Structure formats: structure tokens, C-alpha cells
């Protein structure tokens, strides 16, 4: 036997402590290869990859090489059959490729699987057994959790206002944080202060957030609403509320269970039940009392700040006169909206009234689309070299750096250089960064594949309707405009003047 392949895999950090470590697998597999007299050995190693899915980098590389390499392999050596796959369909797929290339499977416990029908049937049966054992373990785990909940025990989690008590497997009250919770409910129910203003008030006090990140302590209005909605603060914690299903190596599907399947666990109450119920009434009233007729915003989702390139959102301001309060709507840079607690990202962009921007954009479009010639001239000047491709390359390079860091941390843990909790914490942070990065890469790739609209199609869309109403104007703008960069240039020194605006309309 000349050419052999070794495949090793661990799905979790914990497996390394249960005798399945990469080093242990490789040691046994190499020993088996020597016994077989192998002269050429190729190794493929997947770290931290579940056996339920086939989207494993090294497994896919191995299968590709088996199918396309000029080299003919004699055997695949594994620690145990479940290292290849814990899914019967996945195992059948791998077996088929090995069978087509006349490659035997040899495990370190001495089992040999050839390419004859009997061996293939045995492997598929073992794969089904492994899949069944996985389902059984999962079911036992869920039953154990349900029993713990019924006994009033919860998992060790961090929750603002509480401290986890390891002995009783439940919460104790964190007095300092509980005071903040009480203030939030009091401000909301008694003083009738909204969630946004409560967040602003707490941020001025520089109180650390429930989940501080990178030493930035920012409370957002959604954080406040989440606290007000959480019945745990009134003494009842809803557990088994969500169902998590891993649908691929990187994706987890989260669904809410029927309310009948929730298990309520008593926890120490920070606010009275009547106070929590009053907060729910106010929250529901606020939700139901929203305007039935929505404003039709022509440029919603299109406007970006020309200074920092962040989105500009529509925000309402009430101006008071002698007899009335007038509502005025402004485009405001997101750093102005979410920077009330001192975020490091600061932008000098000034707000602009929505109606002023809408009028300017529509009048500008009328000039651009006056004729096909004016449109063509504008597009030639406006469609410059796409800088998004450069950014895409930078992000892909950064993603690879983060993936390398993940592999390094896993290696350190497996070598005993890192404790499990530290390794897990670092990997969780890297995974969060990678999720954000992957989303940006996905959006850039999507934009890169877009073909610019033709002059003919753009012109026809704009002139589709004569004298369009407001709703139709919005439909037209949204169909031809990709983004709008906006910047206010006038310096008022506190006095009102007609805004002087810099506008850059990017067409599809």
C-alpha cells in the first residue's frame, strides 16, 4: 500500500478533553499508516467542525483531490467512522466518491471497509447508528434542561440586574444594577419619559451597559425597551422560549416555540408585578397610537452623509410657537442620533429638513432627465471607476486574517496553552467580527455583479407617468436612484438661512 490519506476532525473544544484530540487522532492514524507500509501520506485536518455537515474546508479539499488528482490513493485512514460524518446521507456521499476511486476506509481500531456492497451497507448502517445516537443525545439534553427548569434551576447566564448563584442554580439580585432597573421603570411609568430619553439620561450618568463592548458604554433605546418588556424583572423568567437548529456549519436557525412549551421559572423580583404590567400597557398604547397614515418619504433609505458615508435617518423635531407645536422632519446623520453618549465616531454633518432635500432631489432629477442627451452626459460624469472592488479585496484579506486567528486560538487550546473559557470567549468575539465582515462582503459582491442600467431604461422609468403624485414619485425615485450623498455647506452661526446643500445622486 503506497498512497494513503489521513483525515482527522474535532467538532468542539470539549472533544479534545475526551480522547478525540487532533494530536491523538493523528498519532493513531500515522501509526496505522506505518503498519500498512504507506510510502506517501497526505493529511487533512478539520478543527472545530461539526460532523453533521459536509461544508468542511479540509474534507472538501480532500474529496476534490481524490476526484481530480492524478495520484491514485489506496486507503483513507480515520480514527473512527464518525470522524467522516455523523449524518447518514453525508456519509453515503463520501462513500460513493471513495467507491468510485476504489479507496478503502481503514479505522485505527482495526476495522477495514472495502468497496464491495456488503462493506458499503455496513458503513451506511454505522452512519445511521451514529446519527441516531446524536439525536438521542440531543433529546436527553433537552429532557435534562426541562427537568432543571421545573426544579427552578436555570443555566448560568449573564443578565443585567442579577448575579448567578452556582449553588442554587438561580439568580441573586445585583443591588447596584437593580437600582438602575428600578429607575428605568419609574421614569417610564411614573414620569412618562420615553425609551430614547431614558437612554440619553443614563448615558449622561456614564453607567456601564448590560453588555459593554470594547470599553464603550452606550445605552440604546432598544436596550431600554428590552428591559421594560422583560418579565424576569417582575419575578418570572420565560425559559425554553426559543428553539435553535444548526442548518449549516455557520448558520443557526432561531425560532420561537409555542407559548405552551415555555417553562416559567421564578427568579427574585426587582420591580413589582403591577409596575411591570403598567409598563406593558404604556408600551402597547404607544405601539397602537402610531399614526395610521404613514408619511410618504420619497428618499427613505437612499440618503448617506457625504462626510462620514453613514446613513442619514429621518427624525422628528417639535418646534414650539405661541399657540401650536409644529412637527418638522430632518435628515440626520446616524452618528448624531446614536452618538449621544460619546461614541468615538463623530461627524460634523448638520441636519437638513426633509422637504428641502426632497424638493432639491426631484428638481435635480428633472434637469438630469430633461432629455436622453442630458442623462447620458450626467452618467458619463457620475459613473466613475468602481472603488467598491478595492474595498472588497481589503475585506476578504481581513476575513482571512480573522480565520487564521481562529485557527491559532484553537491550536493553542488543543496544545494546552489556553484555558477553555478564555479560548471560547476569544472565538465568540472573532465569530461576531466575522459575521459582520461576511455581511459586508456579501453586499459588496452583490453590488459588484450588478450591471448598470441602460440610458433607455432609466429614461423610460422616469418619464413613465406625467405629473406623478407623491406616491408615484417615490416609486420612480426608488427604481432609478441607488444612493444620494448629502452635505450641508452653509454656516448659519445660529441664525436661520436657506440651506446650501451639496448633493451627489448615484443612479443605477
Buried (B, 14 or more C-beta within 10 A) or exposed (E): BBBBBBBBBBBBBEBBEEEBBBEBBBBBBBEBBEEBEBEEBBBBBBBBBBBBBBEBBBBEEBBEBBEEEEEEBBBBBBBBBBBBBBBBEBBBBBBEBBBEBEBBBBBBEEBEBBBEEEBBEBBBEBBBEBBEEBEEEEEEEEEEBBEBBEEBBBEEEEBBBBEBEEEEBBBEBBEEBBEBBBBBBEBBBEEEBBBBBBBBBBBEEEBBBBEEEEEEBBBBBEBBBEBBEBBBBBBBBBBBEEEEEEEEBEEEEEEEEEEEEBBBBEBBBBBBEEBBEBBBEBBEEEEEEEEEEEEEBBBBEBBBBBBBEBBBBBBEEEEEEEEEEEEEBBBBBBBBBBBBBEEEEEBEBBBBBBEBBBEBBBEBBEEBBEEEEEBEEBBEEEEEEEEEEEEBEEBEEBBEEBEEBBEEBBEBBBEEEBEEEEBBEBBEBBEEBBEEBEEBBEEBEEEEEEEEBEBEEBBEBBEEEEEBEEEEBBBBBEBBBEBBBBBBEEEEEEEEEEBEBEBEBEBB
